[in-house]
Amino acid sequence: MSSIMESVNKRTQLVGQNRLELLLFKLNGRQRFGINVFKVKEVLQCPPLTSLPKLNPFIKGVAHIRGATISVIDLSAATGGRPLTSTENCFIIISEYNRSVQGFLVSSVERIINMNWAAIMPPPQGAGRFSYLTAVTEIEGELVEILDVEKILDEISPVKTSISDEVNEQLTIDREQNYHIMVIDDSAVARKQIIRSLESLNLQIDTAKDGKEALDKLKAIASEMDNVAQEIPLIISDIEMPEMDGYTLTAEVRDDPKLKDIKVVLHTSLSGVFNQAMVEKVGANDFIAKFNPDELAAAVNKHLSL
């Protein structure tokens, strides 16, 4: 296990190259699952868990790790599978999503693999809105499922999506302009959260589930006009997405004369300290850590009120 975490700590130079590394694990059964290494803070043998009253049924208990109390989610149960009955030989993947740290209880952790985002594909059609998949890929002839962690967390502890009255009163955006923006995120839950947060700004919001789909839509508009920013002045994009990540999308936008004037806000749960350098490198206008509706609205206000 120490060798896995050494890899987690060392392999941090892939963002911005349309590449990622997946930590592979299993729940109940032979199916492999993956999580982006950038979301992983630590992997450890499951310690003794403490049960607390009125916990969500998908939370196996809380663990006391390095001076912090962390909720441990039974990832199998949370995705509709059989609960992990014994934690004795299980592992916890400590991760950070949406500004919170949580542990995911899994039956086993395998290894880390290096992949190109182009090999990470959207879930197959027909997966349905109740699916917990955000992407799939093939490794050694087997399907690996990448879970929509934001959907899982939102079902356990829904995030606040409304703008506070105080911030709403300070916004200077002309709501009668009915600005047209694009929201790009591979998680359907995340897209809905953003739309709900911005609904009071009276925006026209188009969506895309990954960078490639967004770029195709933008280029289709560019085939009919010279400056797409006149039609879509702002895009809000996740970074981790199948086929094309948010950094690569931003670089493609900046390299296209018809798209280059579009404002780009990157909206992600990846580490803000490391990302700031990448934000500047690819030419994004802003970076916001998920998920704070006030900060999101303030960024939209700033870039549409100029």
Disulfide bonds with the S-S distance in Angstrom:
none
